[in-house]
């Protein structure tokens, strides 16, 4: 075997070694990127969960408590810790008023880079059909009282024609 053949043989071994080193580095970077993304998503999810626990869920509970005093029996579904694994967290109140059923939901869409709070209001009128009244972005700066007032305002507007 001459010297050129030895160099050529060593060259292909080096190229394979380089390939596998680059592949290992690339796979390690993918793992690190996934961990960063998962950590960022978990951080956003934690922020949103705290917002639901401290402001949104208590607002729904306050509205429900007041409606119970007036003979209504609203159902509420509150964001629950076990639901905090995905990219959406939601709480809702549904008020069945006989001829009409009113629903108000606040939901958060969560990503590793942030979240948005949205509302969805729905009215089921047994004489006509279901209507999605609004679907809008809720400002991140809302307070518990802002949420309560928004629920009540939209409920009053939706129910007024039927009273």
N, C-alpha and C positions, 0 to 999 in steps of 0.2 A: 504494500500500500504506500503510495507516495504521499508527500506532504500536503498536496492540494486535496486529495481525497480525505485526509484526516481533518483538515480545516472545514471542508464541506460537511462532513459528518457531524462535527462539533457545532456547526452553524445551525443545522436543523434541530438539534437538541436544545440549543439556546433559544431558538425561536419558539419551540414548544414550552420551554420553561417560562419565557416572557409572556406567552399567551395565558398560561395558567396563573401566573402572578397577577396579571391585569384582570383576569376573570374573578379571582378571589377578592381583589381590591374593589371591583365593581359590585360584587355581591355584598361585601361588607358595607359599602356606601348605601346600597338599597336598604339594608337592614337598619342602618342609622337614620336614613330619611324616613322610613316607616315609623320608627320609634319617635322621632321628632314630631311627625304629623299626628300620631296617636296621642302624644303628650299635649300638643297644642289643642287637639280636639277635646281631650279630657278637661283641659283648663277652661275652655269655652263652655263646655257642658256643665262644669261646676259653677261657673258664673251664672248661667241661665237657671240652673236648679235653685241656687240661692235666691234669685229674683222671684221665681215662682213661690218658694217657701216664705219669703218675707213680704211680698207685695201682692202678687196675682192671686194665689190661693186664698189668703185672708180677705181679699176684696170679694171673691165669689162667695165665701162663707158669710160675710157680712150681708150681702144682698139676699142670700138664701134665708138667713135668720130673720131679716125684716119681712120678707115675703111670707114666711111661715106665720108671722103675727097677723097677717091679713087673710089667712085661710088658703093661701096657695101652697102647693107642695112641689117646689122645684127640685129637680134632680141636679146634682153637681158631680162632675167627674174631675178630680184633681190630679195634677201631675204627681206621679208616685215614684219614689226612689228606684223601684225595680224597672221603671220605664226609661231610665236615664242611660241607656246604652247606645242609643242610635243618634240620628241627626235631627230628630223632631221631638219636641216636648210640648204637651198641650193640656189645658184645663178648660172645662166648659160648664155652662149652666143651661139647663133646659126647663122652660116653664110651660106647663100644659094648662091652657086657659079654656078648655072646653072646645070652642069652635076654632081656636088657634093654638098653635104651639110655637113658642119663640125659643130660639137657640142662639147662644153667644159663646164663641170660642176664642181663646187667645192661644196662639201656638208660636213656637220658636223654631226657626230653621237654623241649624247649627253646623258650622264648618270649622276647620282648624284655624281659619283666619278671622272668624267673628260669628255674629248671629244677627238675625232680624226677628223682631216681634211683629206678628200679624194678627188681625182680628177677622173673624168670619161670623156674620150674622145671618141667621136663616129663619124664615117664617113659613110654617105650614098652615095654610088656610084650607080648612076642610071643604069649603065651597069652591075653591079654585084649585090650587096646586101648591107645590113647594116653591119658594122663592129664595134665592140667595140674594139678600139685600145688599150686603157689602162684603168686600174682602179688601182690607186696607192694611197699610203699614202702621203699626203703633209706635210712636216715638219711644226711644229707650229711656227717656227722662220722665215717663209717666209715674205718677204716685198712686198709691192705693185709692185715694179719693178720686183721682182722675178716672181710674178704671171703674169704680162704683158709679160715678156720674155718667160715664159713657154707656154702661150696661143699662142703667135706668132710663137715660134719654132715648136710647134706641128701642127699649122695651115699650115705653110710653108711646112713641111714634108708631110702632108696629101695632099695638093693641088698641090705640085710641079709636080707629074707625069701627072697631067691634064692640065698643062700650056704649 
